[in-house]
Amino acid sequence: MPFLNKDNFTDFFTGSFKNQFTGNTIFQYIQSIDKDIFERGLNLLTTSSDHFYWSYPFSNFTFFGIDELTDLQLELNNTDYNYNIVRNDRSIDNSIIPLFIGGLKFPLEDKSNLWQDFKSSHWFIPRILFLNNNFKSYLIINFTEKDLSNKDLVSDIDKLLQEVKITTENFSNYELSILDSSSFEEWKQSVNKSLELISTGSILKVVIARKLTALFSTSQSIVGIVKTLEEQYPECYTFSYKRSNSIFFGSTPEKLLNVNKDIIETEALAGSIKRGKDFWEDEILSSQLINNPKDIEEHKSVLDFITTILREYCIEINYEKKPLIKKLKNILHIWTPIIAKLKDEKSIFQIIEKIYPTPAVCGFPKEKALTVIDELENFDRGMYAGLIGWFNKSYGEFAVAIRSALIKDKKLHAFAGCGIVNGSTAESEFLETELKFKPILSLFENEIISQS
């Protein structure tokens, strides 16, 4: 079965309706496809120069965009775009169709060229989008009025799709050699400096991170990596974001915002401990976590920050007063889900600008914490702890890109951070970063060769 119904696409592409629209019009051709066609399309992630992959297995929602049609040339706090969307099929729920996809870097200036392939803010409309929602799959082709003069567009897209090959590459055969990792002594110095600032009242919390660099012995299958992450972390957002020669990927448990018209869903996620060997040990560790004053205070600082921002924009804010425990494969987090209702039609990016980065990945107060991070970390965060997601006019999902890594020039750059507050110790926080490296390094744990 071919990917594209060429006749239907040609009819839509050449339809007489096109003369009725002017200005910023995006044409979307939508076609239902079989799941095996969707799976075969995944190989475009390997062959394309740019891609964006997003999956939330918990809600049976996955999409990936290939190549850039156009990007959003607006300031972060003014992304009220005026695109008119014309579709061949209006029966599909608008809430599941991403228009813009992409992300933001963590808001510090780069000190090196490690992240040069990524812009500080980049939201783009993909030329080709594959979408799977609740076991129904779709192929979406986006084009503009300028494309209507391109007589070869239909043939070019059809040719691209037909050239996709079925592969059986097995990423688990890779070997990974550790080249460099932040030492405990370096970490201890950063933690002690942070605690000194906290003791003087300069800051209340700062999140500092470690970086690990390793070398692959062979090329990598990003398809195999994201599929494995989905299987291991179905309650997380799994993503892969490729720009030129760099692939940023991971499985993050941290939602920033979900938007459903005037309803916002967000969460406070801070305070962590390892998983137990069984249910009973999990219960013991959960109790220790939820009753640890240091972790509860860290969680409360994140919750208070988020709810304070939301009160500026929302008329209703609902959350359980007693925090919950979120269980992931290898870690437990203190967790408070939050639901709020917007007062009016504010740009969601106005809220994002205020709320991001949260104390969970930055610290508090925000600007002072950013200054401390810039001083203490001798590497660029880039997209790590940045913002990734998708949105259209009324809907969107945004996550904070932790539990993540960058693949560039056959090297893996992995990152993990911890919130330093009064009561933190270098030893315990170092162990927590080791735990947070696990989602990435476990992909290759049988193949790691230490060179230290």
C-alpha positions in Angstrom: 0.0 0.0 0.0 1.5 3.4 -1.0 1.8 6.2 1.6 0.1 8.9 -0.5 -3.2 8.7 -2.4 -1.7 10.7 -5.2 -4.9 11.4 -7.0 -6.7 12.7 -3.9 -3.7 14.9 -3.0 -3.5 16.3 -6.6 -7.2 17.1 -6.6 -6.9 19.0 -3.3 -3.6 20.7 -4.4 -5.1 21.9 -7.6 -8.6 22.6 -6.4 -10.4 25.8 -7.4 -10.9 26.8 -3.7 -7.3 28.1 -3.6 -8.4 31.4 -5.3 -10.7 32.2 -2.3 -7.8 32.6 0.2 -5.1 35.2 0.6 -2.5 35.9 3.3 -1.2 33.4 5.7 -3.1 30.3 4.6 -1.8 26.8 5.5 -3.3 24.0 3.4 -3.5 20.6 5.1 -4.1 17.4 3.2 -5.1 14.7 5.6 -5.3 11.0 4.7 -6.0 8.0 6.9 -3.2 5.3 6.7 -2.7 1.9 8.2 -0.6 1.5 11.3 2.1 -0.5 9.4 2.4 2.5 7.0 2.9 4.7 10.0 5.6 2.4 11.4 7.3 2.3 8.0 7.3 6.1 7.9 9.4 6.1 11.1 12.4 5.4 8.9 12.1 9.0 7.7 13.6 10.0 11.1 16.8 8.4 9.9 16.9 9.8 6.4 15.6 13.3 6.9 17.9 16.3 7.7 15.4 17.6 10.3 12.7 15.9 12.3 10.6 16.2 15.5 9.2 13.1 17.2 6.8 13.2 20.1 5.1 10.4 21.9 3.0 10.0 25.0 2.2 6.3 25.2 0.0 6.8 28.3 -2.6 8.5 26.1 -1.8 6.6 22.8 -0.6 9.7 21.1 2.4 9.9 18.8 3.4 12.1 15.9 6.6 13.0 13.9 7.2 15.9 11.6 9.7 15.8 8.7 11.3 18.8 7.1 10.4 22.4 7.7 7.7 24.2 5.7 7.9 27.6 7.6 8.7 28.8 11.1 7.0 31.2 13.4 8.7 34.6 13.2 7.2 36.2 16.3 8.4 37.1 19.8 7.9 34.5 22.5 5.2 36.5 24.3 3.3 37.4 21.2 2.6 34.2 19.3 -1.0 35.0 18.4 -0.5 33.9 14.9 -3.2 34.5 12.2 -2.9 31.5 10.0 -6.0 30.4 8.2 -6.1 26.6 8.0 -7.8 24.9 5.0 -8.2 21.2 5.2 -9.6 18.5 2.9 -11.0 16.7 5.9 -12.7 18.7 8.7 -14.0 15.6 10.5 -10.8 15.0 12.4 -10.6 16.5 15.9 -8.6 19.7 15.8 -7.2 19.1 19.3 -5.0 16.3 18.1 -3.4 18.0 15.0 -0.1 19.7 15.8 0.5 22.8 13.7 3.7 24.2 15.2 6.3 21.9 16.7 9.7 22.6 18.3 11.2 24.1 21.4 13.2 26.6 23.4 16.8 26.3 24.8 17.4 26.8 28.5 17.7 30.6 28.8 21.5 31.0 29.2 23.9 32.1 26.5 25.9 29.3 24.9 29.6 29.2 25.7 30.6 26.7 23.0 29.3 25.4 19.7 27.9 22.2 21.1 24.3 23.3 20.5 24.9 25.5 17.4 22.4 23.4 15.3 19.5 24.6 17.5 18.1 28.1 17.7 17.3 29.6 21.1 13.6 29.5 20.1 12.3 27.5 17.1 8.7 26.6 16.4 8.0 25.4 12.8 5.3 23.8 10.6 6.6 20.5 9.2 6.1 19.7 5.5 5.1 16.1 6.3 3.4 14.9 9.6 2.6 11.4 10.6 0.1 11.1 13.4 -1.2 8.2 15.5 -4.0 8.9 18.0 -6.0 6.2 19.8 -4.8 3.6 17.3 -5.9 5.7 14.2 -3.1 6.8 11.9 -3.0 9.8 9.5 -0.6 11.3 7.0 -0.7 15.1 6.9 0.9 17.2 4.1 1.2 20.9 4.8 1.8 23.5 2.1 1.3 27.2 1.5 -0.1 29.4 -1.3 3.5 29.8 -2.6 3.6 26.0 -3.2 0.6 26.2 -5.5 2.9 27.4 -8.3 5.2 24.4 -7.8 4.0 21.8 -10.4 6.4 19.2 -9.0 5.3 19.3 -5.4 2.9 16.4 -5.5 5.5 14.2 -7.4 8.3 15.2 -5.1 6.4 14.3 -1.9 5.2 11.1 -3.4 8.7 10.1 -4.5 10.1 10.9 -1.0 7.6 8.7 0.6 8.0 5.9 -1.8 11.7 5.8 -1.3 11.4 4.9 2.4 12.8 1.5 3.1 11.9 -1.0 5.8 14.9 -1.5 8.1 15.6 -3.9 11.0 18.5 -2.0 12.5 19.2 -3.1 16.1 20.5 -0.3 18.2 21.3 -2.6 21.2 24.5 -3.8 19.4 26.1 -0.4 20.1 29.1 0.1 22.4 29.4 3.2 24.4 32.7 4.4 25.9 32.7 7.0 28.6 35.0 9.8 27.7 34.3 12.4 30.4 32.0 12.9 33.4 31.7 15.5 36.1 33.7 14.3 39.1 32.3 14.1 42.6 34.9 16.7 43.8 33.7 19.2 41.1 30.1 18.5 42.1 30.9 18.9 45.8 32.4 22.4 45.2 29.3 23.5 43.2 26.9 22.1 45.9 28.9 23.8 48.7 29.0 27.1 46.9 25.2 26.9 46.4 24.7 26.1 50.0 26.8 29.2 51.0 24.5 31.4 48.9 21.4 29.8 50.3 22.7 30.3 53.9 23.2 34.1 53.2 19.7 34.4 51.8 20.9 35.3 48.3 18.9 32.4 46.8 16.4 29.9 48.2 17.1 27.2 45.7 19.3 26.5 42.7 19.3 23.5 40.3 22.7 22.5 39.2 23.5 19.8 36.7 26.2 17.3 35.6 27.2 16.4 32.1 28.5 13.0 30.9 30.1 12.5 27.5 30.6 9.1 25.8 31.6 7.8 22.4 29.6 5.5 20.2 31.5 2.8 18.3 29.0 2.7 15.5 26.1 4.9 14.1 22.9 5.0 16.1 19.3 4.1 15.3 17.1 6.9 16.7 14.1 4.8 15.8 15.3 2.0 18.0 16.2 4.4 20.8 12.8 6.2 21.0 10.8 2.9 20.7 12.8 1.5 23.6 12.3 4.6 25.7 8.5 4.5 25.0 8.4 0.9 26.2 10.4 1.6 29.4 8.7 4.9 30.3 5.1 4.9 29.0 4.1 7.6 31.5 6.7 10.1 30.1 6.9 12.2 27.0 9.4 10.6 24.6 10.9 12.9 22.0 13.6 13.2 19.4 14.5 16.6 17.9 16.9 16.6 15.0 18.5 19.7 13.5 21.3 19.2 10.9 23.9 17.0 12.5 22.5 17.0 16.1 19.8 14.8 17.6 18.4 15.7 21.0 16.3 13.0 22.6 14.9 11.7 25.9 11.9 10.7 28.0 10.8 13.4 30.3 8.4 13.0 33.2 7.9 16.7 33.6 4.9 18.4 32.0 5.0 22.1 31.8 1.6 22.8 30.4 -1.3 21.2 28.5 -3.7 23.6 26.8 -7.3 22.7 25.9 -8.9 25.9 24.8 -9.3 27.8 28.1 -8.3 24.9 30.4 -4.6 24.5 31.5 -3.1 21.4 33.0 0.2 21.7 34.7 2.1 20.1 37.6 4.6 20.5 40.4 7.2 17.8 40.2 10.1 18.1 42.7 11.6 15.8 45.3 13.0 12.4 44.4 14.1 9.0 45.7 15.0 5.7 44.1 12.4 2.9 43.4 12.2 -0.1 45.7 12.8 -3.7 44.8 9.1 -4.5 45.3 5.7 -3.0 46.3 6.5 -2.9 50.0 9.9 -1.3 49.7 8.3 1.2 47.3 5.8 2.0 50.0 8.6 2.6 52.6 10.6 4.8 50.3 7.5 6.8 49.3 6.7 7.4 52.9 10.3 8.5 53.5 10.1 10.9 50.6 6.7 12.4 51.4 7.8 13.0 55.0 11.3 14.4 54.3 11.2 18.1 55.3 13.9 19.0 52.7 12.0 17.3 49.8 8.6 18.7 50.9 10.0 22.2 51.1 11.6 21.8 47.6 8.3 20.6 46.2 6.3 23.4 47.9 8.6 26.0 46.4 7.8 24.7 42.9 4.0 24.5 43.7 3.9 28.0 45.2 5.8 29.5 42.2 3.4 27.9 39.6 0.2 28.7 41.4 1.3 32.3 42.0 1.9 32.8 38.3 -1.4 31.1 37.4 -3.4 33.5 39.6 -2.4 36.3 37.3 -4.1 34.6 34.3 -6.7 32.2 35.7 -10.0 32.4 37.5 -9.9 28.8 38.9 -7.0 26.9 40.2 -7.6 23.3 41.5 -5.1 20.9 43.0 -5.0 18.4 45.9 -3.5 20.0 49.0 -1.7 16.7 49.9 0.9 15.9 47.2 1.0 12.5 45.5 3.8 10.2 44.5 4.6 9.7 40.8 6.2 6.3 40.1 8.6 6.0 37.2 10.6 2.9 36.3 13.6 3.8 38.4 12.6 6.9 40.5 9.8 8.2 42.7 8.8 11.9 42.6 6.6 14.1 44.8 3.9 15.2 42.4 1.0 17.7 42.5 -1.2 17.9 39.3 -2.9 21.3 38.8 -5.9 22.3 36.6 -6.7 26.0 35.9 -9.2 28.0 33.8 -7.9 31.0 31.8 -9.5 34.4 32.5 -9.5 35.5 28.8 -7.8 34.8 25.5 -4.2 35.3 26.7 -1.4 33.9 24.5 -0.3 30.7 26.1 3.3 31.9 25.5 2.7 34.9 27.8 2.2 32.3 30.6 5.1 30.2 29.5 7.4 33.2 29.6 6.4 33.8 33.2 6.4 30.2 34.4 9.4 28.8 32.5 12.0 27.9 33.7 10.3 26.7 36.9 12.2 26.2 40.2 12.2 22.5 39.4 14.9 23.0 36.7 16.3 26.4 37.6 15.7 27.5 41.2 14.3 30.5 43.0 14.4 33.5 42.6 14.6 32.7 38.9 17.0 35.4 37.7 19.5 34.9 40.6 19.4 31.2 40.2 20.2 31.5 36.5 23.2 33.6 37.4 24.5 31.0 39.8 23.9 28.2 37.2 25.9 30.2 34.6 28.7 30.6 37.1 28.9 27.0 38.4 28.3 24.9 35.3 31.2 24.6 32.9 29.1 23.4 30.0 26.1 24.5 28.0 22.7 23.2 28.8 21.3 24.1 25.4 18.1 22.1 24.9 18.6 20.2 28.2 16.0 21.4 30.7 14.7 23.5 27.7 11.1 23.4 26.5 9.7 21.1 23.8 6.2 20.4 22.5 3.6 21.4 20.0 0.5 23.7 19.6 -2.1 25.0 17.3 -4.6 27.8 17.7 -6.5 26.3 20.7 -4.5 23.3 21.9 -1.0 22.3 22.8 1.4 20.2 25.0 4.7 21.4 26.4 7.2 19.5 28.5 10.5 20.3 30.2 13.3 18.4 28.4 15.0 16.6 31.3 16.1 12.9 31.3 17.7 13.7 28.0 20.8 13.6 25.9 22.4 15.0 22.7 23.9 12.8 19.9 26.4 14.7 17.8 29.5 13.5 15.9 29.2 9.9 17.3 29.2 11.3 20.8 26.5 11.1 23.4 26.2 14.1 25.8 23.9 13.2 28.7 22.7 15.6 31.5 21.2 15.3 35.0 20.5 17.9 37.6 19.3 18.3 41.2 17.7 21.0 43.3 20.0 22.3 46.0 18.1 23.7 49.0 18.8 24.1 52.7 19.6 20.6 54.0 21.0 19.2 50.7 24.2 17.3 50.8 26.7 16.7 48.0 26.7 13.0 48.5 23.0 12.4 48.4 22.5 14.8 45.4 25.3 13.1 43.5 23.6 9.8 43.9 20.4 11.4 42.7 22.1 12.6 39.5 23.4 9.0 38.9 19.7 7.9 39.2 18.6 10.5 36.7 21.2 9.5 34.2 19.7 6.0 34.2 16.9 6.4 31.6 19.5 7.3 29.0 22.5 5.2 30.0 20.3 2.1 30.6 19.7 2.0 26.8 23.3 1.0 26.5 24.1 -0.5 30.0 25.2 -3.8 28.6 27.6 -2.1 26.2 29.3 0.6 28.4 33.1 0.5 28.5 34.6 2.8 31.1 37.8 4.5 30.0 38.3 6.3 33.3 
